[in-house]
């Protein structure tokens, strides 16, 4: 990951916690015919050593077993107007949070698929205000038909890098001014970005 040193977040624990919370990223690698990418949900192991996910059976990434790969996890982002700093001689910028998990991909045996799907759905269902959905609500025939179309995959994580670009290079008053203005500009993502900017500088 290339970024201004002022915005790098070397704290592996914080970066992994952020990636685990988001649970969605862009898996990319160099395929035989060029770059490949898939946008997929995932869950991290407790140690942060493995990200487990699944791909459709037709996905060309499955032909790259053992290849080096990057899982990019992107958080809230948004444009920052110079007017919001309340200070002269400022320029526009874009604030964001991103964590890159580098490692190698492994195509897992079919036996790993159902436990993975159960863990994945449980991970996201627990955040909802309802009785959790489980695979037990489906017939075994439907489950078997669905599972024939997807393949379990693991990313074995060897490196973790994060960029938290949240105006750490600005005076506290300017940073707070922009953080206050961002949520009012548009959308829930910007509200989340503003909240991150109000936290102690990373």
Residue, then its C-alpha position, 0 to 999 in steps of 0.5 A: x500500500x502506497x500512502x503518505x506516512x502521516x496517514x499510515x496506520x501500522x497497528x495490525x490489531x486495529x487494521x484487522x479489527x476494521x477489516x473484520x467489522x467491514x467483512x466485505x472487500x475486493x480480492x485481486x490477483x494477477x491471472x494468466x491473462x491479466x488482473x482478476x478481481x472479485x467483490x466478496x464478503x468474508x470472515x476473518x479467523x480469530x487470529x487474523x491469519x486467514x480470511x475465508x470466503x467463497x466464489x462462484x464455480x465459474x470464477x477464474x480466480x479458482x484457477x489460481x490456487x496458491x497465487x499471491x493475492x490482495x484483499x482490499x477492504x475499503x471503509x467510509x470515504x468522502x470529499x472534503x471541501x477547503x471551506x470546512x476547515x475555517x482556515x485559509x490556503x487550503x485545498x480539496x482532498x478526499x478522506x478515507x480508510x482502507x486496509x490491505x490484506x496480502x497473502x496467498x489464496x487456497x482453494x479449499x475442499x468441498x467439505x469446508x463449504x457448508x461450515x463456512x457458509x454457516x459462519x458467514x451468515x451467522x456473522x452478519x445475521x447477528x447484527x440484525x434486529x431479528x431472529x437470525x436466518x440459518x440454513x436450517x430454514x432451507x431444504x437439504x435439496x436446495x442447500x445442495x443445489x446452491x452449494x454446487x455453484x460455489x467453492x470455498x476459498x481461503x486467503x492466508x494473510x502474510x501482511x496487513x497495511x492500513x491507510x487512515x486518511x482523516x486530516x491528521x496533518x491539519x490543526x485540530x480546529x480545522x480537522x474538527x471543522x471538516x469532521x462536523x461538516x462532512x456528515x451534513x453534506x450527504x449520506x450515512x457513509x459520510x457520517x461514519x467518516x466524520x465520526x472517525x475524524x473526531x476520534x483522537x488522531x491516528 
